[in-house]
Amino acid sequence: MSNEKTTDITNIVEVLFRGETAFGEYFHSRDETIVDSRMNSVILDDANHPNINLISTINTNDEKFNITTDEKSGIYDDIKDVGKSFLQRMFSKMETGSLRASIFSVCSLTLGAGSLSLPQVISKMSLVTGLIMLILGAISAYWSLTILILASVKMKEYDYTKLIKAVLGRGASTVFDLTILIFILGVIISYEVTSKIEVFKLVYKLLGSFMYDVYYQGSDYIDLDDFIKKVWSQYYMSFPILYGVNAIIVIPICLIKELSKMKNVSLAGLMCLIYVILVIVIQSPFFIIENVKNDIYSKPEINWSNVGSSFTTLWFFKGTAVFFLGYTCHQGVFTIYSTLKNNVIRRTNKVLRRSTILIFIIYILSALCGFLSVPILPPDLIVYRKSIFSTDVFMTIAKLGMTFTLLMAIPVNYNCLRLSLFKLVWNTHEIGNFKNFLITIPVMAVSILVAILYTQVMSYLSILGGFCSVLVCFIFPGNINH
């Protein structure tokens, strides 16, 4: 091959591999014979981009650069979309195990209704402290996820429980299993509490209206609102309403042994949450303008940078726990790693890095826009802020969608809890009918009872973040690294 022709082919390959470390160095080495004779058969497609089977045509000195066949395959998978527009790359078919699918899976595991509580946390901790904690949470999550993946590759254990057992012993593995049980049960209860508000509103309006029209119209109650206030809104009515809704909708789904048909629930939940955050972000300028008109931002009640105030009320610790919870996805990242195509460390780190940045951006938008919309005494969940619009159809749709998604997410999370309980109690994952009924009914009954008796969402998030997330995300990874 002539030097001129070799240089031309090299320039083509350099375009493909620009930015990649090992191959980038290799193709910049002009004193090496880097192109096999088969490169004479390079075919240019209509967009003038090379269509090359890189694994079969590139003759590289693998020993010199320590490049494995899997790494070459991974690099090819990364750069095969070179020349496509951003929209083509983002909205083309998402293949199982691709980078985008893996990033999406990490986001689905991580993002939850807790992101809607960030404005309240920031209002208590101060805006400056909240932003710093969001950044530290993202860095810490990426660090601990990287440790777990590296350890799993080294130990050849691709399950969190098995990895802990192999590295730290059976006792630590049992503690981890119990932590996951508490975590999932807490998530289910928090979902019950969060969805309860909208569930009650629907029942008040639909069933309450029916009962008023049939039985109570013309009685001592002035109108439907008076009937709802004096009857349906009473504390004792919470029990039949929430137990009834769960008995009709949630518990029958929980009793299903195979939940494979609900694989799209996570997708629906993530899309719904993104929609809610978009509504908050889009509406925030209207709230900000209204706050400026009323001179809200000059009031001393707004905590912009007073870090010390959060320590006097213990909100620093509660808020930090919520931030830890916001980045918890460690128990499911092993499955994502196993399904990732060409899951070499470089590609895995790319998935973890990009998903962490994306989650951080979503949290920042939710926290900032929510805080600036209601800087003084924001609600537990920012979706329940007092509206400045005469009608807010978009937020109403968001609330209803979020409620349905949370109700459907309960069976999905319960399935994980059920499998853990079967393994812990009977040392099996085989789900028999009687045992399934024996576990499902008491667990759901207790979780509903707790949700009725204690309705502080922030307390559940703080407990989950301060205890479970700290163990899962930091204590266990730190000990595995040590």
Protein Blocks (a to p, Z undefined) as FASTA:
>chain_A
ZZklmmmmmmmmmmmmgoiaklmmmmmmmkbcfbdfklmmpccdfkopacddfklmpccd
fklnopafklmmmmmmmmmmgoiafklmmmmccdehiaklmmmmmmmmmpcfklmmmmmm
mmmnopklmmmmmmmmmmmmmmmmmmmmmmmmmnopabfklmmmmmnojklmmmmmmmmm
mmmmmmmmmmmmmmmmmmmmmmmmmmmmmmmmmmmgoiabfblmlmmmmmmmpmklmmmm
mmmmmmmmmmmmmmpmblklmmmmmmmmmmmmmmmmmmmmmmmmmmmmmmmmnommmpmk
bcfklmklmmmnommmmmmmmmmmmmgcklmmmmmmmmpghiafklmmmmmmmmmmmmmm
mmmmmmmmmmmmmmghpafblklpccfbfbdfklmmmmmmmmmmmmmmmmmmmmmmmmmm
mmmmnopabdcfklmmmmmmmmmmmmmmmmmmpmcfklmmmmmmmmmmmmmmmmmmmmmm
ZZ
